[in-house]
Amino acid sequence: MQNLAVYCGSATGTNPVFADTARKLGATMAERNINLVYGGGKLGLMGIIADAVLDGGGQVYGVIPDMLKDHEVAHTGVTELFIVRNMHERKAKMTELCDAFVALPGGIGTLDELFEAWTWNALGYHAKPFGLLNVANYWDSMVTFLDSVETNGFMSTARRKQLIVEDNIDGALESLKAACTDNEGKVTW
């Protein structure tokens, strides 16, 4: 796993552990020579993780839509900043650049990115692993809901098991790396 896409908030959230974890994840990625692919902003958790990777000597690839580059205050200090036309191109470019995806706490944009990565995997557009870094139990309610989606017959057990959920950085990185090495591809419907 050389390039990891990290989805996260353009805000820091109310719990200081969210920012601390973004900083630690960025530092750990730089130590392990894992490049960051992310949304290209310098605000919130997005900016914190980008700065941490850069501070650790790592590479950071930002992807930001033209209309958001001022709104999200594009991070001009990254290794390479890709300016795309819209959100669809942003997600496609991030998918192209990365080997795996992980979501830190975030809002509707983070949810949109995570679920689109999962959907594209389900449809066979990519075979890259994806997961949640469950910081301070942030994702617990969603994990419970997804279990309900499976129980109610709207998702196969195999599809549900694709979502890696870890509560610590080392576990998340190791699980994603292992899934990268053996992801032969698609789960059948």
C-alpha positions as CSV (number, residue, x, y, z in Angstrom):
1,M,0.0,0.0,0.0
2,Q,1.8,3.0,-1.3
3,N,-1.0,5.6,-1.6
4,L,-3.8,5.9,0.9
5,A,-6.9,8.0,0.3
6,V,-8.1,9.5,3.6
7,Y,-11.6,10.9,3.7
8,C,-12.2,13.3,6.6
9,G,-13.9,16.5,7.7
10,S,-13.0,20.0,6.6
11,A,-13.9,20.8,10.3
12,T,-12.1,19.4,13.4
13,G,-15.2,18.3,15.2
14,T,-16.0,18.8,18.8
15,N,-13.7,16.1,20.3
16,P,-10.0,17.0,20.4
17,V,-9.1,13.3,19.8
18,F,-10.3,13.6,16.2
19,A,-7.5,16.2,15.4
20,D,-5.0,14.2,17.5
21,T,-5.8,11.1,15.5
22,A,-5.5,12.9,12.2
23,R,-2.1,14.2,13.2
24,K,-0.9,10.8,14.4
25,L,-2.2,9.0,11.3
26,G,-0.4,11.5,9.1
27,A,2.9,11.1,11.1
28,T,2.5,7.3,11.0
29,M,1.9,7.4,7.2
30,A,5.0,9.4,6.7
31,E,7.1,7.1,8.9
32,R,5.8,4.1,6.8
33,N,6.3,5.8,3.5
34,I,2.6,5.8,2.7
35,N,1.6,8.8,0.6
36,L,-1.6,10.7,1.3
37,V,-4.3,11.2,-1.2
38,Y,-7.0,13.5,0.1
39,G,-9.5,16.3,-0.8
40,G,-6.9,19.0,-1.1
41,G,-8.1,21.4,1.6
42,K,-6.1,23.0,4.4
43,L,-9.0,23.3,6.9
44,G,-10.1,20.9,9.6
45,L,-8.9,17.3,9.8
46,M,-8.0,17.5,6.1
47,G,-5.4,20.2,6.7
48,I,-4.2,18.5,9.9
49,I,-3.4,15.2,8.2
50,A,-1.9,16.8,5.2
51,D,0.4,19.0,7.3
52,A,1.4,15.9,9.5
53,V,2.4,13.9,6.4
54,L,4.3,16.8,5.0
55,D,6.0,17.5,8.4
56,G,7.1,13.9,8.4
57,G,8.7,14.2,5.0
58,G,5.9,12.3,3.2
59,Q,4.2,13.0,-0.1
60,V,0.7,14.5,-0.2
61,Y,-1.6,14.5,-3.3
62,G,-4.7,16.8,-3.0
63,V,-7.6,16.7,-5.3
64,I,-10.0,19.6,-5.2
65,P,-12.8,20.8,-7.5
66,D,-12.2,24.3,-9.0
67,M,-15.4,25.7,-7.3
68,L,-14.2,24.5,-3.9
69,K,-10.6,25.6,-4.0
70,D,-11.4,29.0,-2.4
71,H,-14.2,27.7,-0.2
72,E,-12.2,24.8,1.3
73,V,-9.1,27.0,1.0
74,A,-6.9,24.7,-1.1
75,H,-3.7,23.6,0.5
76,T,-1.0,25.0,-1.8
77,G,1.9,23.4,0.1
78,V,1.1,19.8,-0.9
79,T,3.4,17.7,-3.2
80,E,0.8,18.0,-6.0
81,L,-2.6,19.6,-6.1
82,F,-5.0,18.4,-8.8
83,I,-7.8,20.9,-9.6
84,V,-10.7,19.1,-11.2
85,R,-14.0,20.3,-12.6
86,N,-16.4,18.7,-10.0
87,M,-17.0,16.3,-7.2
88,H,-17.4,13.3,-9.5
89,E,-13.9,14.0,-11.0
90,R,-12.5,14.5,-7.5
91,K,-13.6,11.0,-6.4
92,A,-12.5,9.4,-9.7
93,K,-9.1,11.0,-9.4
94,M,-8.7,10.0,-5.8
95,T,-9.6,6.4,-6.7
96,E,-7.2,6.4,-9.6
97,L,-4.3,7.7,-7.3
98,C,-4.8,5.4,-4.3
99,D,-4.4,1.8,-3.3
100,A,-6.9,1.9,-0.4
101,F,-9.3,4.2,1.3
102,V,-9.9,5.0,5.0
103,A,-12.4,7.4,6.6
104,L,-11.8,9.4,9.7
105,P,-14.6,11.3,11.3
106,G,-16.4,13.7,8.9
107,G,-19.7,14.8,7.6
108,I,-21.8,14.2,4.5
109,G,-18.9,14.7,2.2
110,T,-16.9,12.0,4.0
111,L,-19.9,9.7,3.9
112,D,-20.5,10.4,0.2
113,E,-16.9,9.6,-0.6
114,L,-16.8,6.4,1.5
115,F,-20.1,5.0,0.1
116,E,-19.2,5.9,-3.5
117,A,-15.8,4.0,-3.0
118,W,-17.8,1.0,-1.7
119,T,-20.4,1.2,-4.4
120,W,-17.7,1.4,-7.2
121,N,-16.0,-1.6,-5.6
122,A,-19.4,-3.5,-5.6
123,L,-19.9,-2.6,-9.3
124,G,-16.4,-3.8,-10.2
125,Y,-14.9,-0.4,-11.0
126,H,-12.0,-1.1,-8.6
127,A,-11.0,-3.8,-6.2
128,K,-9.4,-1.5,-3.6
129,P,-10.0,-2.1,0.2
130,F,-11.7,0.6,2.3
131,G,-12.4,1.1,6.0
132,L,-13.2,3.2,8.9
133,L,-10.9,4.4,11.6
134,N,-13.3,4.4,14.4
135,V,-11.9,7.3,16.5
136,A,-13.6,7.6,19.9
137,N,-16.4,5.3,18.7
138,Y,-17.5,7.9,16.1
139,W,-18.6,5.3,13.6
140,D,-20.4,2.9,16.0
141,S,-23.9,3.9,15.1
142,M,-23.2,3.6,11.4
143,V,-21.6,0.2,11.8
144,T,-24.8,-0.9,13.7
145,F,-26.9,0.5,10.9
146,L,-24.9,-1.4,8.3
147,D,-25.3,-4.6,10.3
148,S,-29.1,-3.9,10.1
149,V,-28.9,-3.4,6.3
150,E,-27.3,-6.9,6.1
151,T,-29.7,-8.5,8.5
152,N,-32.7,-7.1,6.6
153,G,-31.4,-8.5,3.3
154,F,-30.2,-5.4,1.5
155,M,-26.5,-6.3,1.6
156,S,-24.8,-9.7,1.5
157,T,-22.7,-10.9,4.4
158,A,-19.7,-10.9,2.0
159,R,-20.3,-7.3,1.0
160,R,-20.7,-6.2,4.6
161,K,-17.5,-7.9,5.6
162,Q,-15.6,-5.8,3.0
163,L,-15.8,-2.7,5.3
164,I,-12.8,-2.8,7.5
165,V,-13.4,-1.2,10.9
166,E,-10.5,-0.6,13.3
167,D,-10.3,1.6,16.3
168,N,-6.5,2.3,16.1
169,I,-4.1,3.5,13.5
170,D,-1.8,0.5,13.4
171,G,-4.8,-1.9,13.1
172,A,-6.3,0.2,10.3
173,L,-3.1,0.4,8.3
174,E,-2.3,-3.3,8.8
175,S,-5.8,-4.4,7.8
176,L,-5.8,-2.2,4.7
177,K,-2.3,-3.4,3.7
178,A,-3.3,-7.0,4.1
179,A,-6.5,-6.5,2.1
180,C,-4.4,-4.8,-0.7
181,T,-2.1,-7.8,-1.0
182,D,-4.9,-10.4,-1.3
183,N,-7.7,-8.4,-2.9
184,E,-8.3,-10.6,-5.9
185,G,-11.2,-8.4,-6.7
186,K,-14.9,-8.6,-6.5
187,V,-17.3,-10.1,-4.0
188,T,-20.2,-11.7,-5.7
189,W,-23.7,-10.3,-5.2
